[in-house]
């Protein structure tokens, strides 16, 4: 909290007054990020001509947000054992682009 307050040129008491504690601040930030994500995904789906395009646009919007977000806001779930490296959003987007160019069965 002290680092955040210093970076914002304010005191810790301001954050404690509005958010209660670090968990409250994290929850508020999560709500902001989820709201942004929902808005972008809805816009992506509404701009599509077909359900397939809508799904592709929604996944692309999600991956763009994940790629542009700071590492501290990304999910830390998943296995990190051994040589299993997580794919970047760009790597995940490549197969989607390929499959969107193919005709539906």
GICORRA-V867881 format. One record per residue. N is the residue number from 1. RES is the residue in one small letter. OMEGA is omega in whole degrees, -180 to 180 (NA if undefined). BURIAL is 1 if it has 16 or more other C-alpha atoms within 10 Angstrom, else 0. D_LAST is the distance of its C-alpha to the last C-alpha in Angstrom with 2 decimals. Layout:
n->{N	N}
res->{RES	RES}
omega->{OMEGA	OMEGA}
burial->{BURIAL	BURIAL}
d_last->{D_LAST	D_LAST}
//
This chain:
n->{1	2	3	4	5	6	7	8	9	10	11	12	13	14	15	16	17	18	19	20	21	22	23	24	25	26	27	28	29	30	31	32	33	34	35	36	37	38	39	40	41	42	43	44	45	46	47	48	49	50	51	52	53	54	55	56	57	58	59	60	61	62	63	64	65	66	67	68	69	70	71	72	73	74	75	76	77	78	79	80	81	82	83	84	85	86	87	88	89	90	91	92	93	94	95	96	97	98	99	100	101	102	103	104	105}
res->{x	x	x	x	x	x	x	x	x	x	x	x	x	x	x	x	x	x	x	x	x	x	x	x	x	x	x	x	x	x	x	x	x	x	x	x	x	x	x	x	x	x	x	x	x	x	x	x	x	x	x	x	x	x	x	x	x	x	x	x	x	x	x	x	x	x	x	x	x	x	x	x	x	x	x	x	x	x	x	x	x	x	x	x	x	x	x	x	x	x	x	x	x	x	x	x	x	x	x	x	x	x	x	x	x}
omega->{-179	179	180	180	179	180	-180	-179	177	-180	177	-176	178	-179	179	179	-176	-173	178	180	-178	179	177	177	178	179	179	179	177	179	178	-179	179	177	177	-179	179	180	-179	180	178	177	180	-179	-178	-179	-177	178	-177	176	179	178	179	178	178	-179	180	179	178	179	178	-178	177	178	180	-179	-176	-178	176	-179	-178	180	180	179	179	180	175	-177	176	-179	174	-177	-180	178	178	178	176	177	178	179	179	-177	-176	179	178	180	179	-177	179	178	179	180	179	-179	NA}
burial->{0	0	0	0	0	0	0	0	0	0	0	1	0	0	1	0	0	0	0	0	0	0	0	0	1	0	0	0	0	0	0	0	0	0	0	0	1	0	0	1	1	0	0	1	1	0	0	0	0	0	0	0	1	1	1	1	1	1	1	1	1	1	1	0	1	1	0	0	0	0	0	0	0	0	0	0	0	0	0	0	0	0	0	0	0	0	0	0	1	0	0	0	1	0	0	0	0	0	0	0	0	0	0	0	0}
d_last->{53.31	56.19	53.98	51.87	55.04	56.57	53.54	53.66	57.45	58.18	59.48	57.72	59.28	57.07	53.92	55.58	56.67	53.19	51.01	53.46	52.39	49.88	47.35	47.71	47.07	43.98	42.68	43.37	41.59	38.57	38.47	38.64	35.81	33.57	34.44	33.52	30.20	29.37	30.43	28.36	25.17	25.81	26.47	23.28	21.19	23.26	22.80	18.99	17.42	14.21	13.82	11.65	14.53	16.95	15.98	16.12	19.42	20.85	20.30	21.73	24.65	25.37	25.41	27.64	30.04	30.15	30.88	33.61	35.26	38.36	37.99	40.11	37.54	34.58	33.77	35.65	33.66	32.32	33.98	36.31	37.78	37.93	35.95	32.88	32.44	30.25	27.78	28.62	26.42	25.95	24.72	22.22	20.96	20.22	17.03	15.79	16.60	14.80	11.48	11.97	12.37	9.01	6.46	3.83	0.00}
//
